[in-house]
Amino acid sequence: MRSERVGLIARKELLDTLRDRRTLFVALILPLLLYPALLLGLTQVIGATKRNLQEEKQRVLVDGLDADPELAEALEEGLELKTLDNAAEMRATLRIIADSIADVDEDTPAEDIDEWRREMRGTLAQNDVVGVLFARLEGGAEVPAARNEAMLLFDATNDESRAARRKVRAALHEYSERERERAKELYSDQRPLLEFMVHPIDVSTVEVASSQQKGAYSFAPMLALLIVLMCLTGAFYPAVDLVAGEKERGTMETLLVAPVTRTDIVLGKFLAVWVVAVVTALLNLGVMGLTFSKLAGMMPGSGIAFTMPAGALAAVTLILIPTAALFAAVALAASSFATSYKEGQHYLSPIFLVVMPLAMVAMLPNVELGPTLALVPVANVVLLVKAMLLGGEGARWALVAILAMAFYAALALWVTVSLFKRESVLFRSGAGKGHDATSLEAKRLGLPTESQGVLVFFVVLAFMFFLSGGTLPTDLWGVAKIFLISQVVAVLLPTLLAARFMKVDLKRTFRIAPLAPAAVPAIMCGALSTLVLVVGAQMRLMPAPEAEGFTQVVGMLAKAPVAVMLLLLAVLPPVCEELLCRGFLLSSLKTRFGAVRAVALTALLFGLLHLDASRIPATAAAGVVLGTVAILTRSIFGSILFHSVYNAVLALALHFPDLARGLENLGGIAFALAGVGLTLSLWFLHRLARPSESDGDSIAPPVP
């Protein structure tokens, strides 16, 4: 029967798909492992930007608040008020323009309205404010016939101005409620006199952004996001066909035996993909620009128009050229690992997963291109496009962003050339296993490969992400259960099960070796010194962490007995996290990259493991010293002891306020002594170390 034949073919195709383990991993498993890290970082950035808007005091120009000091005091809680003292002419001009905008009718030319708004916007910029509040307060509840009015001028295309508008409206709402309550108290027996309570104050708002600016604010983030994604797509599919497709067709070998070098081959393919990506991005830029312009024209009454000025178009084109070069190089590098066109297509998913959060930065409120974000790949592109269309201050960082993307593109191209020179990458088998010399050496010694180490780390990260959350506990047992789940279930068990399943040598992988007694004092001194340096840098350079999530749970431990607190903070995390990071992960990365780079990479991943963006720099800095101790002592017990002493002091600081204040008030002399102590500790451990050829730590990075 036809249904039986169809089912047979479907089962055959399904089995063929399931046999391709690399495709299954990239398409099904890798997204589950990457989503937690990407979403966690994105949500923390969004939360931080919203908190900054709420906590920062925006500058607002005010006039007419002298009649009600309570209203001025309420506004000062969230805003920085700037008055127009001795500026009667400016007040009059502002009011005339604001009244003109507020009283426009259908016959008023749009050009006149935009001109008025540009003048108002210029006044805001000239006075370095994000809004203007005019108030006419003739009286409060004591004067029933009083007419109270407020006019707010704000910029709808400025996130700070929008935040200021919300704060002003909230303060005016509180003012209205206060006047209602006063009126009820004064005139409770005179109902007719309470008519005015319906509107204690008449509030009107005036937007100072022109129709073009509002159109840019509405469409620029989406335009920037779509351009980046289409540029990536335009680079990826030609790259897959030129590398994975040639492997599948059997024409790659013919090209490799031609009288050209591998570098020539890569540069030729790169140039072709680059051209396609640039053309794709520019075509999409033009089409989307016309589409958004047409869409804005189809929204009558919205006051939105969209066009792309010539200067903005030139800047966007310039940033797209190195962006396309970066995506072309990354696509060629990714496709070099694929053995077929089908497999190469699946590699697009993880690249999209990494690019999407960076591109979505354009959607975040109050995030502009600056000296730091100008160096972040992809994020600098979308923010520059947004700044050029909006005409913000971020446009002045355009050259930095363009040069940064050019540097990243050159670096990615260099990596791609290096990959093409490795036979193990270019001619890897379809079974999904690599057989290069370093991986074989790691297997011979019973150590995990770098891919296995990274896989286990992201599995642990996913476990920590999905097992966290929920209602925060209020009792000690609930707090202890959080630590047990996050450490034993999410970190320790996956690490041990992976080591068992991968059949690695447990002793070498986890550095299970006795610790020299002479190393103990040096390790403890190094831990205390590192704590002083890290805590001092954290408090001076990083913002204070929010009292929520894991930080709030740790704060609740201050009420627990000292023994319980030390068990949960100074014993459980050091054992579990060190077995993962300085055991399994460091052993796997050191096989490929050598000691120095492996310690640095492990430290970075150790910072990510704590699921808190504000703590990553400090935790990664401590991770560098932890990795160095593990390498020098060649024993997991050395890093566990270091980690335990470090956490024990932090735990005791939670319990004893005097110790916490002492750590907070340390000065330059203490930091200098801590630096000397850390240096001497590491020097002493280095003198104790005796390299052994039979030890896994003796593996040097191979020569490609």
Buried (B, 14 or more C-beta within 10 A) or exposed (E): EEEEEEEEEEEEEEEEEEEBEBBBBBBEBBBEBBBBBBEBBBEBBBEBBBEBBEEBEBBBBBBBBEBBEEBBEBBBEBBBBBEBEEBEEBBEBBBEBBEBBEEEEEEEEEEEBBEBBBBBBEBBEEBEBBBBBBBBBEBBBEEBEBEBBBBBBBBBBBBBBBBBBEBBBBBBEBBBEBBBEBBEEBBEEEEEEBEBBEEBBEBEBBBBBBBBBBBBBBBBBBBBBBBBBBBBBBBBBBBBBBBBBBBBEEEBEEEBEEEEEBBEBBBEBBEBBBBBBBEBBBEBBEEBBEBBBEBBEEEEEEBBBBBBEEEBBEBBEBBBBBBBBBBBBBBBBBBBBBBBBBBBBBBBBBBBBBBBBBBBBBBBEBBBBBEEBBBBBBBBBBBBBBBBBBBBEBBEBBEBBBEBBBBBBBEBBEBBBBBBBBEBBBEBEBEBEBEBEBBEBBBEBBBBBBBBBBBBBBBBBBBBBEEBEEEBBEEBEEBBEBBBBBBEBBBBBBBBEBBEEBEBBBEBBBBBBEBBEEBBEBBBBBBBBBBBBBBBBBBEEBEEBBEEBBBEBBEBBBEBEEEEBBBBBBBBBBBBBBBBBBBBBBBBBBBBBBBEEBBBBBBBBBBBBBBBBBBBBBBBBBBBBBBBBBBBBBBBBBBBBBBBBBBBBBBBBBBEEEBBEEBEEBEEEBBEEBBEBBEBBBEBBEEBBEEEEEBBBEBEBBEE
